[in-house]
Amino acid sequence: MDIESDSTFLTAFQPNMGAPKNYGRFYRKWKRNNFKSIQEGCEVGEYVDYILIISPGQIKSEVHRQVVEADKANFMTEWEAYTRGREQVSSGTPIELLPGLDQARADAFKVHYVMTIEQLAELSDLTAQKTGIGSLDLRDRARKYLASRGADKRALEDAQAQIIDLTAKLAAMQAQLSAVLTAQNSATEALKDKRKRA
């Protein structure tokens, strides 16, 4: 196993450390039941759920093992797609959407299990260098893209908050105007009634 000595790979072996940033793929595999096979004198087993976990950029670090409950939580999107028979897509923004990244380079990242912009942005220096020439620059571009997207999101949230505030103020002003008009109409009607009596 060719695993670098930083912490990016640890979550592949320790699923309870929190939501991993690793690549996960669920599949079914036939598992032999040794006891029943010996007892019955023939191969006995069943298909069980397995998971492939790879830390992005470290293609020699594959972990294949039977699914545990933590995997279903850590790779929730992939698990839901797997159980519904749909294509399993990594959580995050697809790598192809990074501005200026051509399809050939995106495919090269996918070979190293870097499927999303978020995974690219989180690569360590050593891991990024393993994915090819220019990867450090692309990783920095991914980080800037995510930072600007975060700033855009905050700006949008601020604008939405202002719209809600202005909408509330407009509703209050409309209520005041309605009250003034109602009072004015009442006064006008009272004046008309008074003139009729006179």
N, C-alpha and C positions, 0 to 999 in steps of 0.2 A: 504494500500500500504506500503510495507516495502522498503523504499528508504533511502539509506545512505545519509549523509549530505555533500558529496563532489560534485565536479562539473561534474563528469562523466555522470550523468543522465540528466543534464540540456538540452542537445541538443535534447533529445527526445521530450521535450515540446516546444523548441524554434528552429524550423528548420532553421531559418535564421542566426544562429550563425556560420554557415560554415559547411563544410562536416562533418557529424557526424561519430562517430566510433561505433555507435549502430548497432544492428541487425534490419533489416527491411525486411518485407515480404508483398507483395501486394496480394490482393484477391478481389473477387466480392461479394457483399452482396446486398440483396433486401432491399430497403429503402421505407418505407410507406410515401405516400404523404397525410398528414392529411387533407389538404384543399379539395383535389379532392375526398378523401374517404368519407368525410362528405357530400360533394356536390352530389356525385353519389350514396351514400348509400351502397357502397361495398368497399372492399379493393382495393386501387389503389396505385401503386408504380412502381418502376423501379430498375434494377440492376445498382449499382454504384461502382466505385473503392474505396476500403478501404486499409488502411495500418496498419500493426501490427508493433510497434516499441518497442524494448526491449533493455535496456542497458545491455550489456554482464555481466553475473554473478548475475544479479538482476531479477530473474525469477518472482517475485511478482510485478514487476513494469511495466506490460504490458500497452501499450497505443493502443487502437483501435479507429481509426477515419477515416473520409472521406479524400481522398487524396487531397493535395493542391499542387500547382505548385512547391513549394520549395522541396517537397518530391521527385519529379521526377528528380531534379538536385542533391539532397543530396544522393539519392540511385539510381544513373544513371544506373549502371550495372543491378541491380535487376529490375528496371522499364523496361529497354529494353528487358530483358528476359521475363518478365510478358506480355508485349504487343505482343511479338512474340510467346507466348505460350510455352516457354522453361522453364526448371527448374531454379528457382531463386537461385543463388549461391552468398554468401557474397563476397564482394570485399576483396582481400587479399590472403595470402598463406594459403591453407587448414591446419587445426590444425593437421591432420594426418602426415604432412610432417616434424613436429618437430622431430629432431633426438632423438631416445631413448624413444619416447612416444608410449606406446602400444595402441592397438585399444580400449580396455576397458576404459582406461583413456580418450582417445579422445572422446568416446561416452559420458562419464560422463561430460566432458566440454560442449559438444553439448546440453545436457539437460539444462545447464545453459546459453544457447545461446552464448557460446564462440566458434565460428565457425572457426576463423582464428588465426594464430600465432600472427598477429598484435593486434587483440583484447585481446589475452592472455597477451601480453607484456604491454598493456595499463591498465590492471586492477589495482585498488588501493589495498592497503594491506587488507583492510576490505572486499572488494568484492572478492579478491582472496581466502581469508580464508573461505568464504561462499561456494566455489566450491569444497572443500574437502582437506583432509590432503595432505601435500606436494605441494600444489598449489603455494605457494610463491617461492619455489625452481624451479618449472616448469616455473613460470612467469619470473624468473631471467634467466633461460636457454633460454626462448623465446627472451628476450631482447639481450642476447649475440649472439644468432643466427642471429637476424636482424642486429646487429651491425657488425658482421663478414661479413654478406652478403653485407652490405653497403661498407665495406672495400674492399671486392672482386670486387664489382661493380666499385669502384673508381680505383682499380688496372687495371681492364679491360679497363676502359675509358682511363687511362694513356697509356696503351699498344697500344690501337687503335690510340691515338694521335701520339705516336712515329712511328707507322707503316705509318700513313699518311705523317708525316714529312720525314721519310726515303724514301717513295715512290716518294715524290716531289723532294728530292735531287737526287735520282737515275734517274728520268726523266731528270733533268737538266744536269747530267753527261752524259747521253746518247745523249742528244742534242749537248753537247760540243764535244763528241767523233765523232758524225756524222758530225759535221762541220769540225773537223780536218781531218777526212777521206775524205770528199768531197774536201777539199783544197789540200790534198796530192794527190788524184786522178787527180785533175786538173793540179797540178804541174807535175805529171808523164806523163800525156797526152801531156802537153806542151813540155816537154823534148823529148818525142818520136817524136813529130812533128818537132822539131828543128833538131833532128838527121837525120830524113828522108830528110830534105831539104839540109843538109850538104853533 
